[in-house]
Amino acid sequence: MKYYNREKAQQLRIYILEQDKIDGNPAYDAIVRHAMELGVKGATVFRGLQGYGCHHHLHSARLVTISENLPMLVEIIDKPEMVQKITEYLDEKLPEGLFTVTETSMYTGKQ
């Protein structure tokens, strides 16, 4: 008996900073809430310990005063049409950041 269904999917990884905003709200929160409203299967936010972006300014939790602008990674995996909806949202709402889309397979458990 097979317990999982395999589907073609895309992995969307969005690299932003903790203080980045979308419509006055933390960008990571706005992205996850928008994904949930669209019915995306799931999204996860990771808080980085250290990193830098296009401005080459190092953001690190190892500083004497804990940084309040650490790197954030939002990861979404879903069908390509759902990922496309999120990338369109990012293109419209996210003024700065980086995102990547990778082809993958998604295995979902049968319910």
Biopython code that builds the backbone (N, CA, C, O; Angstrom):
import numpy as np
from Bio.PDB.StructureBuilder import StructureBuilder

atoms = [
    (1, "MET", "N", (0.838, -1.187, 0.000)),
    (1, "MET", "CA", (0.000, 0.000, 0.000)),
    (1, "MET", "C", (0.878, 1.244, 0.000)),
    (1, "MET", "O", (1.833, 1.351, 0.770)),
    (2, "LYS", "N", (0.541, 2.163, -0.864)),
    (2, "LYS", "CA", (1.284, 3.423, -0.936)),
    (2, "LYS", "C", (0.634, 4.444, 0.001)),
    (2, "LYS", "O", (-0.586, 4.609, 0.002)),
    (3, "TYR", "N", (1.455, 5.120, 0.791)),
    (3, "TYR", "CA", (0.950, 6.100, 1.742)),
    (3, "TYR", "C", (1.083, 7.542, 1.256)),
    (3, "TYR", "O", (0.460, 8.448, 1.811)),
    (4, "TYR", "N", (1.880, 7.749, 0.237)),
    (4, "TYR", "CA", (2.132, 9.116, -0.219)),
    (4, "TYR", "C", (1.819, 9.262, -1.700)),
    (4, "TYR", "O", (2.034, 8.347, -2.496)),
    (5, "ASN", "N", (1.309, 10.427, -2.045)),
    (5, "ASN", "CA", (1.098, 10.797, -3.440)),
    (5, "ASN", "C", (2.256, 11.682, -3.873)),
    (5, "ASN", "O", (2.652, 12.603, -3.158)),
    (6, "ARG", "N", (2.790, 11.392, -5.048)),
    (6, "ARG", "CA", (3.895, 12.195, -5.582)),
    (6, "ARG", "C", (3.341, 13.127, -6.649)),
    (6, "ARG", "O", (2.597, 12.712, -7.537)),
    (7, "GLU", "N", (3.726, 14.412, -6.538)),
    (7, "GLU", "CA", (3.309, 15.413, -7.510)),
    (7, "GLU", "C", (4.509, 16.266, -7.894)),
    (7, "GLU", "O", (5.427, 16.461, -7.097)),
    (8, "LYS", "N", (4.491, 16.776, -9.130)),
    (8, "LYS", "CA", (5.488, 17.762, -9.517)),
    (8, "LYS", "C", (5.185, 19.038, -8.744)),
    (8, "LYS", "O", (4.026, 19.416, -8.577)),
    (9, "ALA", "N", (6.235, 19.691, -8.277)),
    (9, "ALA", "CA", (6.058, 20.884, -7.462)),
    (9, "ALA", "C", (7.219, 21.847, -7.701)),
    (9, "ALA", "O", (8.162, 21.550, -8.435)),
    (10, "GLN", "N", (7.118, 22.998, -7.064)),
    (10, "GLN", "CA", (8.198, 23.976, -7.060)),
    (10, "GLN", "C", (8.467, 24.396, -5.627)),
    (10, "GLN", "O", (7.557, 24.497, -4.805)),
    (11, "GLN", "N", (9.737, 24.638, -5.352)),
    (11, "GLN", "CA", (10.161, 25.147, -4.054)),
    (11, "GLN", "C", (10.485, 26.629, -4.230)),
    (11, "GLN", "O", (11.329, 26.997, -5.047)),
    (12, "LEU", "N", (9.820, 27.452, -3.474)),
    (12, "LEU", "CA", (10.046, 28.899, -3.487)),
    (12, "LEU", "C", (10.773, 29.267, -2.208)),
    (12, "LEU", "O", (10.291, 28.988, -1.110)),
    (13, "ARG", "N", (11.936, 29.896, -2.350)),
    (13, "ARG", "CA", (12.712, 30.361, -1.190)),
    (13, "ARG", "C", (12.849, 31.868, -1.307)),
    (13, "ARG", "O", (13.343, 32.387, -2.308)),
    (14, "ILE", "N", (12.403, 32.564, -0.265)),
    (14, "ILE", "CA", (12.382, 34.029, -0.257)),
    (14, "ILE", "C", (13.350, 34.505, 0.819)),
    (14, "ILE", "O", (13.174, 34.208, 2.000)),
    (15, "TYR", "N", (14.365, 35.241, 0.404)),
    (15, "TYR", "CA", (15.406, 35.736, 1.308)),
    (15, "TYR", "C", (15.137, 37.214, 1.587)),
    (15, "TYR", "O", (15.205, 38.051, 0.687)),
    (16, "ILE", "N", (14.834, 37.517, 2.834)),
    (16, "ILE", "CA", (14.522, 38.886, 3.239)),
    (16, "ILE", "C", (15.185, 39.169, 4.585)),
    (16, "ILE", "O", (15.886, 38.318, 5.132)),
    (17, "LEU", "N", (14.959, 40.368, 5.110)),
    (17, "LEU", "CA", (15.441, 40.725, 6.441)),
    (17, "LEU", "C", (14.260, 40.852, 7.390)),
    (17, "LEU", "O", (13.128, 41.101, 6.976)),
    (18, "GLU", "N", (14.547, 40.676, 8.653)),
    (18, "GLU", "CA", (13.520, 40.708, 9.688)),
    (18, "GLU", "C", (12.730, 42.015, 9.688)),
    (18, "GLU", "O", (11.533, 42.004, 9.977)),
    (19, "GLN", "N", (13.368, 43.135, 9.372)),
    (19, "GLN", "CA", (12.687, 44.427, 9.403)),
    (19, "GLN", "C", (12.040, 44.819, 8.078)),
    (19, "GLN", "O", (11.431, 45.886, 7.993)),
    (20, "ASP", "N", (12.154, 43.983, 7.039)),
    (20, "ASP", "CA", (11.492, 44.284, 5.771)),
    (20, "ASP", "C", (9.982, 44.300, 5.974)),
    (20, "ASP", "O", (9.439, 43.513, 6.748)),
    (21, "LYS", "N", (9.316, 45.203, 5.270)),
    (21, "LYS", "CA", (7.869, 45.394, 5.450)),
    (21, "LYS", "C", (7.116, 45.227, 4.130)),
    (21, "LYS", "O", (7.636, 45.512, 3.051)),
    (22, "ILE", "N", (5.888, 44.759, 4.253)),
    (22, "ILE", "CA", (4.904, 44.764, 3.172)),
    (22, "ILE", "C", (3.646, 45.383, 3.759)),
    (22, "ILE", "O", (3.059, 44.849, 4.700)),
    (23, "ASP", "N", (3.245, 46.498, 3.204)),
    (23, "ASP", "CA", (2.063, 47.226, 3.687)),
    (23, "ASP", "C", (2.122, 47.488, 5.195)),
    (23, "ASP", "O", (1.106, 47.402, 5.885)),
    (24, "GLY", "N", (3.322, 47.811, 5.705)),
    (24, "GLY", "CA", (3.491, 48.160, 7.110)),
    (24, "GLY", "C", (3.626, 46.973, 8.055)),
    (24, "GLY", "O", (3.824, 47.167, 9.255)),
    (25, "ASN", "N", (3.523, 45.748, 7.543)),
    (25, "ASN", "CA", (3.641, 44.539, 8.366)),
    (25, "ASN", "C", (4.960, 43.839, 8.057)),
    (25, "ASN", "O", (5.516, 44.015, 6.973)),
    (26, "PRO", "N", (5.467, 43.040, 9.008)),
    (26, "PRO", "CA", (6.684, 42.283, 8.703)),
    (26, "PRO", "C", (6.481, 41.470, 7.422)),
    (26, "PRO", "O", (5.474, 40.778, 7.275)),
    (27, "ALA", "N", (7.435, 41.557, 6.503)),
    (27, "ALA", "CA", (7.288, 40.906, 5.200)),
    (27, "ALA", "C", (7.071, 39.408, 5.342)),
    (27, "ALA", "O", (6.234, 38.837, 4.643)),
    (28, "TYR", "N", (7.823, 38.756, 6.247)),
    (28, "TYR", "CA", (7.673, 37.310, 6.402)),
    (28, "TYR", "C", (6.256, 36.947, 6.823)),
    (28, "TYR", "O", (5.709, 35.947, 6.359)),
    (29, "ASP", "N", (5.658, 37.746, 7.695)),
    (29, "ASP", "CA", (4.295, 37.492, 8.159)),
    (29, "ASP", "C", (3.288, 37.744, 7.032)),
    (29, "ASP", "O", (2.359, 36.960, 6.839)),
    (30, "ALA", "N", (3.476, 38.832, 6.298)),
    (30, "ALA", "CA", (2.558, 39.149, 5.194)),
    (30, "ALA", "C", (2.600, 38.068, 4.118)),
    (30, "ALA", "O", (1.563, 37.711, 3.559)),
    (31, "ILE", "N", (3.779, 37.549, 3.827)),
    (31, "ILE", "CA", (3.916, 36.505, 2.808)),
    (31, "ILE", "C", (3.210, 35.227, 3.250)),
    (31, "ILE", "O", (2.466, 34.630, 2.473)),
    (32, "VAL", "N", (3.436, 34.811, 4.479)),
    (32, "VAL", "CA", (2.819, 33.584, 4.988)),
    (32, "VAL", "C", (1.297, 33.730, 5.040)),
    (32, "VAL", "O", (0.575, 32.806, 4.667)),
    (33, "ARG", "N", (0.813, 34.867, 5.494)),
    (33, "ARG", "CA", (-0.639, 35.068, 5.558)),
    (33, "ARG", "C", (-1.262, 35.094, 4.165)),
    (33, "ARG", "O", (-2.357, 34.568, 3.964)),
    (34, "HIS", "N", (-0.567, 35.706, 3.201)),
    (34, "HIS", "CA", (-1.079, 35.725, 1.822)),
    (34, "HIS", "C", (-1.103, 34.302, 1.254)),
    (34, "HIS", "O", (-2.066, 33.910, 0.594)),
    (35, "ALA", "N", (-0.051, 33.541, 1.510)),
    (35, "ALA", "CA", (-0.002, 32.160, 1.038)),
    (35, "ALA", "C", (-1.159, 31.347, 1.631)),
    (35, "ALA", "O", (-1.784, 30.547, 0.935)),
    (36, "MET", "N", (-1.433, 31.558, 2.910)),
    (36, "MET", "CA", (-2.523, 30.846, 3.564)),
    (36, "MET", "C", (-3.872, 31.217, 2.945)),
    (36, "MET", "O", (-4.718, 30.350, 2.726)),
    (37, "GLU", "N", (-4.070, 32.515, 2.664)),
    (37, "GLU", "CA", (-5.311, 32.968, 2.025)),
    (37, "GLU", "C", (-5.495, 32.342, 0.648)),
    (37, "GLU", "O", (-6.621, 32.057, 0.240)),
    (38, "LEU", "N", (-4.388, 32.125, -0.072)),
    (38, "LEU", "CA", (-4.454, 31.523, -1.407)),
    (38, "LEU", "C", (-4.692, 30.011, -1.366)),
    (38, "LEU", "O", (-5.044, 29.403, -2.377)),
    (39, "GLY", "N", (-4.497, 29.414, -0.192)),
    (39, "GLY", "CA", (-4.653, 27.970, -0.078)),
    (39, "GLY", "C", (-3.389, 27.179, -0.350)),
    (39, "GLY", "O", (-3.449, 25.985, -0.643)),
    (40, "VAL", "N", (-2.231, 27.845, -0.254)),
    (40, "VAL", "CA", (-0.951, 27.157, -0.428)),
    (40, "VAL", "C", (-0.840, 26.068, 0.641)),
    (40, "VAL", "O", (-1.256, 26.265, 1.783)),
    (41, "LYS", "N", (-0.274, 24.916, 0.262)),
    (41, "LYS", "CA", (-0.215, 23.770, 1.167)),
    (41, "LYS", "C", (0.511, 24.062, 2.476)),
    (41, "LYS", "O", (0.137, 23.527, 3.520)),
    (42, "GLY", "N", (1.548, 24.906, 2.436)),
    (42, "GLY", "CA", (2.266, 25.219, 3.657)),
    (42, "GLY", "C", (3.406, 26.184, 3.410)),
    (42, "GLY", "O", (3.903, 26.302, 2.290)),
    (43, "ALA", "N", (3.812, 26.864, 4.451)),
    (43, "ALA", "CA", (4.925, 27.803, 4.398)),
    (43, "ALA", "C", (5.642, 27.763, 5.738)),
    (43, "ALA", "O", (5.016, 27.582, 6.782)),
    (44, "THR", "N", (6.949, 27.930, 5.702)),
    (44, "THR", "CA", (7.754, 27.933, 6.921)),
    (44, "THR", "C", (8.699, 29.123, 6.881)),
    (44, "THR", "O", (9.253, 29.450, 5.832)),
    (45, "VAL", "N", (8.881, 29.771, 8.035)),
    (45, "VAL", "CA", (9.802, 30.895, 8.149)),
    (45, "VAL", "C", (10.979, 30.459, 9.022)),
    (45, "VAL", "O", (10.796, 29.920, 10.114)),
    (46, "PHE", "N", (12.189, 30.705, 8.517)),
    (46, "PHE", "CA", (13.413, 30.409, 9.252)),
    (46, "PHE", "C", (14.123, 31.726, 9.554)),
    (46, "PHE", "O", (14.204, 32.605, 8.695)),
    (47, "ARG", "N", (14.634, 31.857, 10.769)),
    (47, "ARG", "CA", (15.390, 33.044, 11.164)),
    (47, "ARG", "C", (16.868, 32.684, 11.142)),
    (47, "ARG", "O", (17.302, 31.756, 11.824)),
    (48, "GLY", "N", (17.631, 33.422, 10.357)),
    (48, "GLY", "CA", (19.046, 33.123, 10.208)),
    (48, "GLY", "C", (19.901, 33.689, 11.323)),
    (48, "GLY", "O", (19.527, 34.666, 11.972)),
    (49, "LEU", "N", (21.040, 33.078, 11.540)),
    (49, "LEU", "CA", (21.986, 33.567, 12.542)),
    (49, "LEU", "C", (22.919, 34.620, 11.973)),
    (49, "LEU", "O", (23.400, 35.495, 12.693)),
    (50, "GLN", "N", (23.171, 34.524, 10.665)),
    (50, "GLN", "CA", (24.089, 35.464, 10.046)),
    (50, "GLN", "C", (23.885, 35.441, 8.545)),
    (50, "GLN", "O", (23.553, 34.405, 7.969)),
    (51, "GLY", "N", (24.086, 36.588, 7.912)),
    (51, "GLY", "CA", (23.986, 36.638, 6.464)),
    (51, "GLY", "C", (24.124, 38.063, 5.960)),
    (51, "GLY", "O", (24.175, 39.018, 6.735)),
    (52, "TYR", "N", (24.184, 38.180, 4.630)),
    (52, "TYR", "CA", (24.208, 39.497, 4.006)),
    (52, "TYR", "C", (23.484, 39.395, 2.673)),
    (52, "TYR", "O", (23.305, 38.309, 2.121)),
    (53, "GLY", "N", (23.078, 40.541, 2.178)),
    (53, "GLY", "CA", (22.346, 40.574, 0.923)),
    (53, "GLY", "C", (23.013, 41.483, -0.084)),
    (53, "GLY", "O", (24.233, 41.647, -0.090)),
    (54, "CYS", "N", (22.187, 42.075, -0.941)),
    (54, "CYS", "CA", (22.698, 42.848, -2.073)),
    (54, "CYS", "C", (23.507, 44.076, -1.650)),
    (54, "CYS", "O", (24.323, 44.558, -2.436)),
    (55, "HIS", "N", (23.310, 44.595, -0.440)),
    (55, "HIS", "CA", (24.047, 45.768, 0.029)),
    (55, "HIS", "C", (25.346, 45.383, 0.744)),
    (55, "HIS", "O", (26.105, 46.254, 1.169)),
    (56, "HIS", "N", (25.599, 44.080, 0.875)),
    (56, "HIS", "CA", (26.798, 43.545, 1.517)),
    (56, "HIS", "C", (27.001, 44.087, 2.933)),
    (56, "HIS", "O", (28.130, 44.359, 3.341)),
    (57, "HIS", "N", (25.914, 44.241, 3.673)),
    (57, "HIS", "CA", (25.968, 44.614, 5.082)),
    (57, "HIS", "C", (25.720, 43.341, 5.886)),
    (57, "HIS", "O", (24.672, 42.709, 5.750)),
    (58, "LEU", "N", (26.697, 42.963, 6.730)),
    (58, "LEU", "CA", (26.592, 41.726, 7.488)),
    (58, "LEU", "C", (25.593, 41.881, 8.629)),
    (58, "LEU", "O", (25.693, 42.808, 9.432)),
    (59, "HIS", "N", (24.638, 40.973, 8.693)),
    (59, "HIS", "CA", (23.648, 40.917, 9.771)),
    (59, "HIS", "C", (23.970, 39.666, 10.580)),
    (59, "HIS", "O", (24.025, 38.566, 10.032)),
    (60, "SER", "N", (24.182, 39.834, 11.886)),
    (60, "SER", "CA", (24.627, 38.708, 12.689)),
    (60, "SER", "C", (24.046, 38.772, 14.098)),
    (60, "SER", "O", (23.908, 39.850, 14.675)),
    (61, "ALA", "N", (23.711, 37.616, 14.638)),
    (61, "ALA", "CA", (23.253, 37.509, 16.018)),
    (61, "ALA", "C", (24.432, 37.460, 16.977)),
    (61, "ALA", "O", (24.233, 37.449, 18.191)),
    (62, "ARG", "N", (25.651, 37.432, 16.462)),
    (62, "ARG", "CA", (26.839, 37.347, 17.308)),
    (62, "ARG", "C", (27.339, 38.713, 17.740)),
    (62, "ARG", "O", (28.321, 38.798, 18.477)),
    (63, "LEU", "N", (26.699, 39.770, 17.308)),
    (63, "LEU", "CA", (27.115, 41.103, 17.712)),
    (63, "LEU", "C", (26.855, 41.295, 19.204)),
    (63, "LEU", "O", (26.044, 40.578, 19.791)),
    (64, "VAL", "N", (27.539, 42.256, 19.816)),
    (64, "VAL", "CA", (27.380, 42.506, 21.249)),
    (64, "VAL", "C", (25.908, 42.760, 21.576)),
    (64, "VAL", "O", (25.374, 42.189, 22.527)),
    (65, "THR", "N", (25.264, 43.605, 20.800)),
    (65, "THR", "CA", (23.822, 43.788, 20.969)),
    (65, "THR", "C", (23.148, 42.929, 19.914)),
    (65, "THR", "O", (23.480, 43.007, 18.731)),
    (66, "ILE", "N", (22.220, 42.126, 20.338)),
    (66, "ILE", "CA", (21.554, 41.214, 19.412)),
    (66, "ILE", "C", (20.873, 42.002, 18.300)),
    (66, "ILE", "O", (20.079, 42.908, 18.554)),
    (67, "SER", "N", (21.192, 41.646, 17.091)),
    (67, "SER", "CA", (20.614, 42.314, 15.924)),
    (67, "SER", "C", (19.116, 42.081, 15.873)),
    (67, "SER", "O", (18.635, 40.981, 16.142)),
    (68, "GLU", "N", (18.393, 43.116, 15.528)),
    (68, "GLU", "CA", (16.946, 42.995, 15.344)),
    (68, "GLU", "C", (16.608, 43.016, 13.864)),
    (68, "GLU", "O", (15.458, 43.239, 13.485)),
    (69, "ASN", "N", (17.602, 42.785, 13.035)),
    (69, "ASN", "CA", (17.362, 42.764, 11.599)),
    (69, "ASN", "C", (18.104, 41.586, 10.973)),
    (69, "ASN", "O", (18.895, 41.746, 10.043)),
    (70, "LEU", "N", (17.828, 40.408, 11.508)),
    (70, "LEU", "CA", (18.498, 39.200, 11.038)),
    (70, "LEU", "C", (17.907, 38.720, 9.712)),
    (70, "LEU", "O", (16.783, 39.077, 9.358)),
    (71, "PRO", "N", (18.674, 37.911, 8.988)),
    (71, "PRO", "CA", (18.152, 37.354, 7.744)),
    (71, "PRO", "C", (16.981, 36.411, 8.032)),
    (71, "PRO", "O", (16.963, 35.712, 9.045)),
    (72, "MET", "N", (16.016, 36.408, 7.129)),
    (72, "MET", "CA", (14.845, 35.534, 7.231)),
    (72, "MET", "C", (14.722, 34.766, 5.927)),
    (72, "MET", "O", (15.041, 35.286, 4.858)),
    (73, "LEU", "N", (14.261, 33.534, 6.019)),
    (73, "LEU", "CA", (14.003, 32.717, 4.849)),
    (73, "LEU", "C", (12.578, 32.195, 4.953)),
    (73, "LEU", "O", (12.219, 31.541, 5.931)),
    (74, "VAL", "N", (11.778, 32.483, 3.954)),
    (74, "VAL", "CA", (10.429, 31.935, 3.870)),
    (74, "VAL", "C", (10.473, 30.863, 2.792)),
    (74, "VAL", "O", (10.902, 31.123, 1.668)),
    (75, "GLU", "N", (10.033, 29.662, 3.133)),
    (75, "GLU", "CA", (10.062, 28.562, 2.179)),
    (75, "GLU", "C", (8.651, 28.050, 1.948)),
    (75, "GLU", "O", (7.896, 27.801, 2.888)),
    (76, "ILE", "N", (8.314, 27.899, 0.676)),
    (76, "ILE", "CA", (6.996, 27.419, 0.268)),
    (76, "ILE", "C", (7.218, 26.340, -0.785)),
    (76, "ILE", "O", (8.032, 26.511, -1.692)),
    (77, "ILE", "N", (6.498, 25.236, -0.666)),
    (77, "ILE", "CA", (6.525, 24.190, -1.678)),
    (77, "ILE", "C", (5.089, 23.872, -2.047)),
    (77, "ILE", "O", (4.271, 23.543, -1.187)),
    (78, "ASP", "N", (4.791, 23.973, -3.338)),
    (78, "ASP", "CA", (3.435, 23.686, -3.799)),
    (78, "ASP", "C", (3.470, 23.474, -5.310)),
    (78, "ASP", "O", (4.536, 23.468, -5.926)),
    (79, "LYS", "N", (2.306, 23.303, -5.885)),
    (79, "LYS", "CA", (2.190, 23.154, -7.330)),
    (79, "LYS", "C", (2.662, 24.442, -8.005)),
    (79, "LYS", "O", (2.539, 25.524, -7.432)),
    (80, "PRO", "N", (3.204, 24.326, -9.231)),
    (80, "PRO", "CA", (3.727, 25.508, -9.920)),
    (80, "PRO", "C", (2.738, 26.666, -10.034)),
    (80, "PRO", "O", (3.147, 27.822, -9.929)),
    (81, "GLU", "N", (1.468, 26.396, -10.243)),
    (81, "GLU", "CA", (0.496, 27.490, -10.374)),
    (81, "GLU", "C", (0.320, 28.264, -9.063)),
    (81, "GLU", "O", (0.054, 29.466, -9.089)),
    (82, "MET", "N", (0.465, 27.593, -7.932)),
    (82, "MET", "CA", (0.371, 28.283, -6.638)),
    (82, "MET", "C", (1.635, 29.102, -6.385)),
    (82, "MET", "O", (1.556, 30.228, -5.894)),
    (83, "VAL", "N", (2.780, 28.552, -6.711)),
    (83, "VAL", "CA", (4.042, 29.283, -6.549)),
    (83, "VAL", "C", (4.028, 30.527, -7.437)),
    (83, "VAL", "O", (4.509, 31.584, -7.029)),
    (84, "GLN", "N", (3.484, 30.408, -8.637)),
    (84, "GLN", "CA", (3.392, 31.554, -9.544)),
    (84, "GLN", "C", (2.570, 32.680, -8.919)),
    (84, "GLN", "O", (2.919, 33.852, -9.061)),
    (85, "LYS", "N", (1.494, 32.340, -8.236)),
    (85, "LYS", "CA", (0.668, 33.367, -7.577)),
    (85, "LYS", "C", (1.464, 34.101, -6.499)),
    (85, "LYS", "O", (1.332, 35.315, -6.346)),
    (86, "ILE", "N", (2.280, 33.375, -5.762)),
    (86, "ILE", "CA", (3.096, 34.006, -4.718)),
    (86, "ILE", "C", (4.178, 34.880, -5.349)),
    (86, "ILE", "O", (4.437, 35.978, -4.857)),
    (87, "THR", "N", (4.814, 34.419, -6.424)),
    (87, "THR", "CA", (5.857, 35.236, -7.047)),
    (87, "THR", "C", (5.272, 36.519, -7.637)),
    (87, "THR", "O", (5.932, 37.558, -7.624)),
    (88, "GLU", "N", (4.059, 36.459, -8.145)),
    (88, "GLU", "CA", (3.388, 37.670, -8.639)),
    (88, "GLU", "C", (3.136, 38.648, -7.482)),
    (88, "GLU", "O", (3.306, 39.857, -7.638)),
    (89, "TYR", "N", (2.732, 38.119, -6.328)),
    (89, "TYR", "CA", (2.522, 38.929, -5.122)),
    (89, "TYR", "C", (3.841, 39.583, -4.701)),
    (89, "TYR", "O", (3.871, 40.771, -4.382)),
    (90, "LEU", "N", (4.925, 38.813, -4.699)),
    (90, "LEU", "CA", (6.236, 39.351, -4.314)),
    (90, "LEU", "C", (6.664, 40.453, -5.269)),
    (90, "LEU", "O", (7.169, 41.492, -4.842)),
    (91, "ASP", "N", (6.461, 40.228, -6.553)),
    (91, "ASP", "CA", (6.844, 41.213, -7.561)),
    (91, "ASP", "C", (6.094, 42.529, -7.354)),
    (91, "ASP", "O", (6.629, 43.605, -7.621)),
    (92, "GLU", "N", (4.882, 42.436, -6.888)),
    (92, "GLU", "CA", (4.052, 43.626, -6.666)),
    (92, "GLU", "C", (4.319, 44.290, -5.314)),
    (92, "GLU", "O", (4.281, 45.516, -5.209)),
    (93, "LYS", "N", (4.587, 43.494, -4.284)),
    (93, "LYS", "CA", (4.607, 44.014, -2.909)),
    (93, "LYS", "C", (5.971, 44.114, -2.236)),
    (93, "LYS", "O", (6.142, 44.935, -1.336)),
    (94, "LEU", "N", (6.936, 43.311, -2.641)),
    (94, "LEU", "CA", (8.218, 43.255, -1.924)),
    (94, "LEU", "C", (9.254, 44.119, -2.642)),
    (94, "LEU", "O", (9.743, 43.743, -3.707)),
    (95, "PRO", "N", (9.594, 45.289, -2.057)),
    (95, "PRO", "CA", (10.492, 46.212, -2.746)),
    (95, "PRO", "C", (11.939, 45.731, -2.832)),
    (95, "PRO", "O", (12.677, 46.146, -3.726)),
    (96, "GLU", "N", (12.344, 44.865, -1.914)),
    (96, "GLU", "CA", (13.742, 44.424, -1.892)),
    (96, "GLU", "C", (13.801, 43.016, -1.335)),
    (96, "GLU", "O", (13.002, 42.642, -0.477)),
    (97, "GLY", "N", (14.731, 42.256, -1.816)),
    (97, "GLY", "CA", (14.895, 40.880, -1.369)),
    (97, "GLY", "C", (15.347, 40.028, -2.537)),
    (97, "GLY", "O", (15.707, 40.550, -3.592)),
    (98, "LEU", "N", (15.329, 38.732, -2.353)),
    (98, "LEU", "CA", (15.721, 37.798, -3.381)),
    (98, "LEU", "C", (14.850, 36.571, -3.221)),
    (98, "LEU", "O", (14.586, 36.138, -2.100)),
    (99, "PHE", "N", (14.399, 36.007, -4.330)),
    (99, "PHE", "CA", (13.715, 34.728, -4.222)),
    (99, "PHE", "C", (14.133, 33.813, -5.352)),
    (99, "PHE", "O", (14.490, 34.258, -6.443)),
    (100, "THR", "N", (14.079, 32.513, -5.064)),
    (100, "THR", "CA", (14.444, 31.499, -6.042)),
    (100, "THR", "C", (13.304, 30.501, -6.164)),
    (100, "THR", "O", (12.557, 30.269, -5.214)),
    (101, "VAL", "N", (13.186, 29.919, -7.345)),
    (101, "VAL", "CA", (12.189, 28.877, -7.599)),
    (101, "VAL", "C", (12.934, 27.678, -8.178)),
    (101, "VAL", "O", (13.674, 27.805, -9.153)),
    (102, "THR", "N", (12.729, 26.517, -7.568)),
    (102, "THR", "CA", (13.392, 25.290, -7.979)),
    (102, "THR", "C", (12.350, 24.206, -8.235)),
    (102, "THR", "O", (11.405, 24.044, -7.463)),
    (103, "GLU", "N", (12.534, 23.468, -9.326)),
    (103, "GLU", "CA", (11.651, 22.336, -9.610)),
    (103, "GLU", "C", (11.956, 21.227, -8.610)),
    (103, "GLU", "O", (13.118, 20.966, -8.295)),
    (104, "THR", "N", (10.902, 20.573, -8.113)),
    (104, "THR", "CA", (11.088, 19.505, -7.135)),
    (104, "THR", "C", (9.910, 18.546, -7.220)),
    (104, "THR", "O", (9.033, 18.699, -8.069)),
    (105, "SER", "N", (9.896, 17.574, -6.351)),
    (105, "SER", "CA", (8.753, 16.672, -6.202)),
    (105, "SER", "C", (8.187, 16.854, -4.813)),
    (105, "SER", "O", (8.918, 17.100, -3.854)),
    (106, "MET", "N", (6.877, 16.732, -4.715)),
    (106, "MET", "CA", (6.195, 16.893, -3.430)),
    (106, "MET", "C", (5.502, 15.569, -3.113)),
    (106, "MET", "O", (4.756, 15.038, -3.936)),
    (107, "TYR", "N", (5.750, 15.051, -1.936)),
    (107, "TYR", "CA", (5.114, 13.823, -1.484)),
    (107, "TYR", "C", (4.159, 14.177, -0.353)),
    (107, "TYR", "O", (4.588, 14.628, 0.709)),
    (108, "THR", "N", (2.892, 13.978, -0.575)),
    (108, "THR", "CA", (1.896, 14.297, 0.457)),
    (108, "THR", "C", (1.223, 13.028, 0.908)),
    (108, "THR", "O", (0.863, 12.174, 0.098)),
    (109, "GLY", "N", (1.053, 12.911, 2.223)),
    (109, "GLY", "CA", (0.431, 11.736, 2.794)),
    (109, "GLY", "C", (-1.053, 11.669, 2.455)),
    (109, "GLY", "O", (-1.739, 12.688, 2.378)),
    (110, "LYS", "N", (-1.521, 10.460, 2.259)),
    (110, "LYS", "CA", (-2.954, 10.265, 1.993)),
    (110, "LYS", "C", (-3.706, 10.490, 3.293)),
    (110, "LYS", "O", (-3.252, 10.097, 4.367)),
    (111, "GLN", "N", (-4.845, 11.120, 3.179)),
    (111, "GLN", "CA", (-5.633, 11.452, 4.368)),
    (111, "GLN", "C", (-6.817, 10.529, 4.510)),
    (111, "GLN", "O", (-7.593, 10.662, 5.456)),
]
sb = StructureBuilder()
sb.init_structure("model")
sb.init_model(0)
sb.init_chain("A")
sb.init_seg("    ")
for serial, (resi, resn, name, xyz) in enumerate(atoms, 1):
    if name == "N":
        sb.init_residue(resn, " ", resi, " ")
    sb.init_atom(name, np.array(xyz, "f"), 0.0, 1.0, " ", f" {name:<3s}", serial, name[0])
structure = sb.get_structure()
